[in-house]
Amino acid sequence: METAEVTTLGDDDKVYVTGLRDRTISIEGKWDGTVDGYLSGLLGGTPRVWKVFPAGSASGLPYYSGSAILTSYEVTSEVGDAIGFSAEFQNSGAVTRGTV
């Protein structure tokens, strides 16, 4: 959440107002060819809808949704380690909370 300082001459303390929310979503995992093909095609494109079901997708459980732009995607590989990936999305607009 951004804040903006609105202190004026004569105030003894700084005064702030609430600004706009800003969200990023970071993911990482084991590299997979299907996921790689999907994420590679999204990089730098238009916002895409996302949903997250933190407690599962059974009836009555909460979920969050919004739209985001993929701003970075990197495949990682180190000697003796599994190939992995990391990605970061910039959320665009509101995040909504609902129930399944």
Rosetta constraint file for C-alpha pairs under 8 A:
AtomPair CA 1 CA 18 HARMONIC 7.37 0.50
AtomPair CA 1 CA 19 HARMONIC 6.43 0.50
AtomPair CA 1 CA 20 HARMONIC 5.83 0.50
AtomPair CA 1 CA 21 HARMONIC 4.30 0.50
AtomPair CA 1 CA 22 HARMONIC 6.11 0.50
AtomPair CA 2 CA 18 HARMONIC 6.48 0.50
AtomPair CA 2 CA 19 HARMONIC 4.67 0.50
AtomPair CA 2 CA 20 HARMONIC 5.38 0.50
AtomPair CA 2 CA 21 HARMONIC 6.11 0.50
AtomPair CA 2 CA 22 HARMONIC 7.46 0.50
AtomPair CA 3 CA 16 HARMONIC 6.24 0.50
AtomPair CA 3 CA 17 HARMONIC 5.72 0.50
AtomPair CA 3 CA 18 HARMONIC 4.85 0.50
AtomPair CA 3 CA 19 HARMONIC 4.77 0.50
AtomPair CA 3 CA 20 HARMONIC 7.61 0.50
AtomPair CA 4 CA 16 HARMONIC 5.43 0.50
AtomPair CA 4 CA 17 HARMONIC 5.45 0.50
AtomPair CA 4 CA 18 HARMONIC 6.60 0.50
AtomPair CA 4 CA 19 HARMONIC 6.24 0.50
AtomPair CA 5 CA 14 HARMONIC 7.05 0.50
AtomPair CA 5 CA 15 HARMONIC 5.81 0.50
AtomPair CA 5 CA 16 HARMONIC 4.42 0.50
AtomPair CA 5 CA 17 HARMONIC 6.59 0.50
AtomPair CA 6 CA 14 HARMONIC 7.53 0.50
AtomPair CA 6 CA 15 HARMONIC 5.48 0.50
AtomPair CA 6 CA 16 HARMONIC 5.53 0.50
AtomPair CA 6 CA 17 HARMONIC 6.98 0.50
AtomPair CA 7 CA 11 HARMONIC 6.47 0.50
AtomPair CA 7 CA 13 HARMONIC 7.53 0.50
AtomPair CA 7 CA 14 HARMONIC 5.20 0.50
AtomPair CA 7 CA 15 HARMONIC 4.80 0.50
AtomPair CA 7 CA 16 HARMONIC 7.12 0.50
AtomPair CA 22 CA 91 HARMONIC 7.28 0.50
AtomPair CA 23 CA 90 HARMONIC 6.40 0.50
AtomPair CA 23 CA 91 HARMONIC 5.42 0.50
AtomPair CA 24 CA 88 HARMONIC 6.88 0.50
AtomPair CA 24 CA 89 HARMONIC 5.56 0.50
AtomPair CA 24 CA 90 HARMONIC 4.65 0.50
AtomPair CA 24 CA 91 HARMONIC 5.65 0.50
AtomPair CA 25 CA 88 HARMONIC 5.65 0.50
AtomPair CA 25 CA 89 HARMONIC 5.03 0.50
AtomPair CA 25 CA 90 HARMONIC 6.55 0.50
AtomPair CA 25 CA 91 HARMONIC 7.23 0.50
AtomPair CA 26 CA 86 HARMONIC 7.40 0.50
AtomPair CA 26 CA 87 HARMONIC 5.83 0.50
AtomPair CA 26 CA 88 HARMONIC 4.47 0.50
AtomPair CA 26 CA 89 HARMONIC 6.41 0.50
AtomPair CA 27 CA 86 HARMONIC 5.69 0.50
AtomPair CA 27 CA 87 HARMONIC 5.37 0.50
AtomPair CA 27 CA 88 HARMONIC 6.43 0.50
AtomPair CA 28 CA 84 HARMONIC 7.29 0.50
AtomPair CA 28 CA 85 HARMONIC 5.44 0.50
AtomPair CA 28 CA 86 HARMONIC 4.13 0.50
AtomPair CA 28 CA 87 HARMONIC 6.30 0.50
AtomPair CA 29 CA 84 HARMONIC 5.57 0.50
AtomPair CA 29 CA 85 HARMONIC 5.57 0.50
AtomPair CA 29 CA 86 HARMONIC 6.68 0.50
AtomPair CA 30 CA 82 HARMONIC 7.08 0.50
AtomPair CA 30 CA 83 HARMONIC 6.18 0.50
AtomPair CA 30 CA 84 HARMONIC 4.26 0.50
AtomPair CA 30 CA 85 HARMONIC 6.22 0.50
AtomPair CA 31 CA 35 HARMONIC 7.40 0.50
AtomPair CA 31 CA 36 HARMONIC 7.05 0.50
AtomPair CA 31 CA 75 HARMONIC 7.27 0.50
AtomPair CA 31 CA 83 HARMONIC 5.47 0.50
AtomPair CA 31 CA 84 HARMONIC 4.39 0.50
AtomPair CA 31 CA 85 HARMONIC 5.49 0.50
AtomPair CA 32 CA 36 HARMONIC 5.99 0.50
AtomPair CA 33 CA 37 HARMONIC 6.15 0.50
AtomPair CA 34 CA 38 HARMONIC 6.35 0.50
AtomPair CA 35 CA 39 HARMONIC 6.05 0.50
AtomPair CA 36 CA 40 HARMONIC 5.82 0.50
AtomPair CA 37 CA 41 HARMONIC 6.37 0.50
AtomPair CA 38 CA 42 HARMONIC 6.66 0.50
AtomPair CA 39 CA 43 HARMONIC 6.48 0.50
AtomPair CA 39 CA 70 HARMONIC 7.85 0.50
AtomPair CA 39 CA 73 HARMONIC 7.24 0.50
AtomPair CA 40 CA 73 HARMONIC 7.30 0.50
AtomPair CA 41 CA 45 HARMONIC 7.94 0.50
AtomPair CA 42 CA 46 HARMONIC 7.77 0.50
AtomPair CA 42 CA 69 HARMONIC 7.76 0.50
AtomPair CA 42 CA 70 HARMONIC 6.15 0.50
AtomPair CA 43 CA 69 HARMONIC 7.56 0.50
AtomPair CA 43 CA 70 HARMONIC 5.07 0.50
AtomPair CA 43 CA 71 HARMONIC 6.16 0.50
AtomPair CA 43 CA 72 HARMONIC 6.71 0.50
AtomPair CA 43 CA 73 HARMONIC 7.07 0.50
AtomPair CA 44 CA 69 HARMONIC 6.69 0.50
AtomPair CA 44 CA 70 HARMONIC 5.89 0.50
AtomPair CA 44 CA 71 HARMONIC 5.85 0.50
AtomPair CA 45 CA 69 HARMONIC 6.55 0.50
AtomPair CA 45 CA 70 HARMONIC 7.13 0.50
AtomPair CA 46 CA 69 HARMONIC 6.12 0.50
AtomPair CA 47 CA 67 HARMONIC 5.60 0.50
AtomPair CA 47 CA 68 HARMONIC 4.71 0.50
AtomPair CA 47 CA 69 HARMONIC 4.51 0.50
AtomPair CA 47 CA 70 HARMONIC 7.77 0.50
AtomPair CA 47 CA 92 HARMONIC 6.88 0.50
AtomPair CA 48 CA 67 HARMONIC 5.04 0.50
AtomPair CA 48 CA 68 HARMONIC 5.41 0.50
AtomPair CA 48 CA 69 HARMONIC 6.41 0.50
AtomPair CA 49 CA 65 HARMONIC 7.28 0.50
AtomPair CA 49 CA 66 HARMONIC 5.69 0.50
AtomPair CA 49 CA 67 HARMONIC 4.13 0.50
AtomPair CA 49 CA 68 HARMONIC 6.59 0.50
AtomPair CA 50 CA 65 HARMONIC 5.50 0.50
AtomPair CA 50 CA 66 HARMONIC 5.53 0.50
AtomPair CA 50 CA 67 HARMONIC 5.61 0.50
AtomPair CA 50 CA 68 HARMONIC 7.24 0.50
AtomPair CA 51 CA 63 HARMONIC 6.86 0.50
AtomPair CA 51 CA 64 HARMONIC 5.60 0.50
AtomPair CA 51 CA 65 HARMONIC 4.27 0.50
AtomPair CA 51 CA 66 HARMONIC 6.75 0.50
AtomPair CA 52 CA 63 HARMONIC 5.59 0.50
AtomPair CA 52 CA 64 HARMONIC 5.28 0.50
AtomPair CA 52 CA 65 HARMONIC 6.40 0.50
AtomPair CA 53 CA 57 HARMONIC 5.94 0.50
AtomPair CA 53 CA 61 HARMONIC 7.86 0.50
AtomPair CA 53 CA 62 HARMONIC 6.60 0.50
AtomPair CA 53 CA 63 HARMONIC 4.56 0.50
AtomPair CA 53 CA 64 HARMONIC 6.71 0.50
AtomPair CA 54 CA 62 HARMONIC 7.40 0.50
AtomPair CA 54 CA 63 HARMONIC 6.63 0.50
AtomPair CA 55 CA 61 HARMONIC 6.53 0.50
AtomPair CA 55 CA 62 HARMONIC 7.06 0.50
AtomPair CA 55 CA 63 HARMONIC 7.98 0.50
AtomPair CA 56 CA 61 HARMONIC 6.92 0.50
AtomPair CA 57 CA 61 HARMONIC 6.51 0.50
AtomPair CA 57 CA 63 HARMONIC 7.99 0.50
AtomPair CA 57 CA 100 HARMONIC 6.50 0.50
AtomPair CA 58 CA 100 HARMONIC 6.66 0.50
AtomPair CA 59 CA 99 HARMONIC 7.49 0.50
AtomPair CA 59 CA 100 HARMONIC 4.98 0.50
AtomPair CA 60 CA 99 HARMONIC 5.47 0.50
AtomPair CA 60 CA 100 HARMONIC 5.19 0.50
AtomPair CA 61 CA 99 HARMONIC 5.27 0.50
AtomPair CA 61 CA 100 HARMONIC 5.54 0.50
AtomPair CA 62 CA 97 HARMONIC 6.85 0.50
AtomPair CA 62 CA 98 HARMONIC 5.58 0.50
AtomPair CA 62 CA 99 HARMONIC 4.21 0.50
AtomPair CA 62 CA 100 HARMONIC 6.27 0.50
AtomPair CA 63 CA 97 HARMONIC 5.78 0.50
AtomPair CA 63 CA 98 HARMONIC 5.36 0.50
AtomPair CA 63 CA 99 HARMONIC 5.70 0.50
AtomPair CA 63 CA 100 HARMONIC 6.88 0.50
AtomPair CA 64 CA 95 HARMONIC 6.63 0.50
AtomPair CA 64 CA 96 HARMONIC 5.51 0.50
AtomPair CA 64 CA 97 HARMONIC 4.56 0.50
AtomPair CA 64 CA 98 HARMONIC 6.29 0.50
AtomPair CA 65 CA 95 HARMONIC 5.62 0.50
AtomPair CA 65 CA 96 HARMONIC 5.25 0.50
AtomPair CA 65 CA 97 HARMONIC 6.64 0.50
AtomPair CA 66 CA 91 HARMONIC 7.22 0.50
AtomPair CA 66 CA 92 HARMONIC 7.47 0.50
AtomPair CA 66 CA 93 HARMONIC 7.09 0.50
AtomPair CA 66 CA 94 HARMONIC 6.24 0.50
AtomPair CA 66 CA 95 HARMONIC 4.78 0.50
AtomPair CA 66 CA 96 HARMONIC 6.32 0.50
AtomPair CA 67 CA 91 HARMONIC 5.84 0.50
AtomPair CA 67 CA 92 HARMONIC 5.59 0.50
AtomPair CA 67 CA 93 HARMONIC 6.90 0.50
AtomPair CA 67 CA 95 HARMONIC 7.87 0.50
AtomPair CA 68 CA 89 HARMONIC 5.79 0.50
AtomPair CA 68 CA 90 HARMONIC 5.27 0.50
AtomPair CA 68 CA 91 HARMONIC 4.02 0.50
AtomPair CA 68 CA 92 HARMONIC 5.13 0.50
AtomPair CA 69 CA 89 HARMONIC 5.29 0.50
AtomPair CA 69 CA 90 HARMONIC 5.22 0.50
AtomPair CA 69 CA 91 HARMONIC 6.41 0.50
AtomPair CA 69 CA 92 HARMONIC 7.14 0.50
AtomPair CA 70 CA 87 HARMONIC 7.32 0.50
AtomPair CA 70 CA 88 HARMONIC 6.01 0.50
AtomPair CA 70 CA 89 HARMONIC 4.33 0.50
AtomPair CA 70 CA 90 HARMONIC 6.48 0.50
AtomPair CA 71 CA 87 HARMONIC 7.65 0.50
AtomPair CA 71 CA 88 HARMONIC 5.77 0.50
AtomPair CA 71 CA 89 HARMONIC 5.43 0.50
AtomPair CA 71 CA 90 HARMONIC 6.50 0.50
AtomPair CA 72 CA 87 HARMONIC 5.36 0.50
AtomPair CA 72 CA 88 HARMONIC 5.23 0.50
AtomPair CA 72 CA 89 HARMONIC 7.14 0.50
AtomPair CA 73 CA 85 HARMONIC 7.28 0.50
AtomPair CA 73 CA 86 HARMONIC 5.87 0.50
AtomPair CA 73 CA 87 HARMONIC 4.34 0.50
AtomPair CA 73 CA 88 HARMONIC 6.72 0.50
AtomPair CA 74 CA 85 HARMONIC 5.53 0.50
AtomPair CA 74 CA 86 HARMONIC 5.36 0.50
AtomPair CA 74 CA 87 HARMONIC 6.36 0.50
AtomPair CA 75 CA 83 HARMONIC 7.21 0.50
AtomPair CA 75 CA 84 HARMONIC 5.84 0.50
AtomPair CA 75 CA 85 HARMONIC 4.34 0.50
AtomPair CA 75 CA 86 HARMONIC 6.63 0.50
AtomPair CA 76 CA 83 HARMONIC 5.80 0.50
AtomPair CA 76 CA 84 HARMONIC 5.00 0.50
AtomPair CA 76 CA 85 HARMONIC 5.45 0.50
AtomPair CA 76 CA 86 HARMONIC 7.63 0.50
AtomPair CA 77 CA 81 HARMONIC 6.85 0.50
AtomPair CA 77 CA 82 HARMONIC 6.78 0.50
AtomPair CA 77 CA 83 HARMONIC 4.76 0.50
AtomPair CA 77 CA 84 HARMONIC 6.40 0.50
AtomPair CA 78 CA 82 HARMONIC 7.42 0.50
AtomPair CA 78 CA 83 HARMONIC 7.31 0.50
